[in-house]
Amino acid sequence: MKKIVIVIVFLIGIVGFSQNKNAKLTLKVDGVCEMCKKRIETACIKTKGIKSAVWNVETHELKLLFNENSTNIETIKKNIVAVGHDTEGMKASDEVYNKLHGCCKYRDEKVRDAHK
């Protein structure tokens, strides 16, 4: 009986360690230019557990690959809004947003139109 329990525990351990801990996620993140792209991607890459971050200027989609054991969606979003960019469900503070370069003021309709 002892041997069966040990074998079962061993098999559970192997299955647990062999699971894929990487998650893929796509988020909408507001921005308008290549400077925004660099800022958004850098904020993500500096987040522990992020393996890949690519933001598309045209679609505003951020594609992420990250280790779910090291970070989570909430932390990722917090780090993005901390550099001035709104995400789904989270908005950057006006104080941080106002520090963005004039070309990056994605909330301003004139700026958005200028980047089309």
Rosetta blueprint (number, residue, H / E / L):
1 M L
2 K H
3 K H
4 I H
5 V H
6 I H
7 V H
8 I H
9 V H
10 F H
11 L H
12 I H
13 G H
14 I H
15 V H
16 G H
17 F H
18 S H
19 Q L
20 N L
21 K L
22 N E
23 A E
24 K E
25 L E
26 T E
27 L E
28 K E
29 V E
30 D L
31 G L
32 V L
33 C L
34 E H
35 M H
36 C H
37 K H
38 K H
39 R H
40 I H
41 E H
42 T H
43 A H
44 C H
45 I H
46 K L
47 T L
48 K L
49 G L
50 I E
51 K E
52 S E
53 A E
54 V E
55 W E
56 N L
57 V L
58 E L
59 T L
60 H L
61 E E
62 L E
63 K E
64 L E
65 L E
66 F E
67 N E
68 E L
69 N L
70 S L
71 T L
72 N L
73 I H
74 E H
75 T H
76 I H
77 K H
78 K H
79 N H
80 I H
81 V H
82 A L
83 V L
84 G L
85 H L
86 D L
87 T E
88 E L
89 G L
90 M E
91 K L
92 A L
93 S L
94 D H
95 E H
96 V H
97 Y H
98 N L
99 K L
100 L L
101 H L
102 G H
103 C H
104 C H
105 K L
106 Y L
107 R L
108 D L
109 E H
110 K H
111 V H
112 R H
113 D H
114 A H
115 H L
116 K L
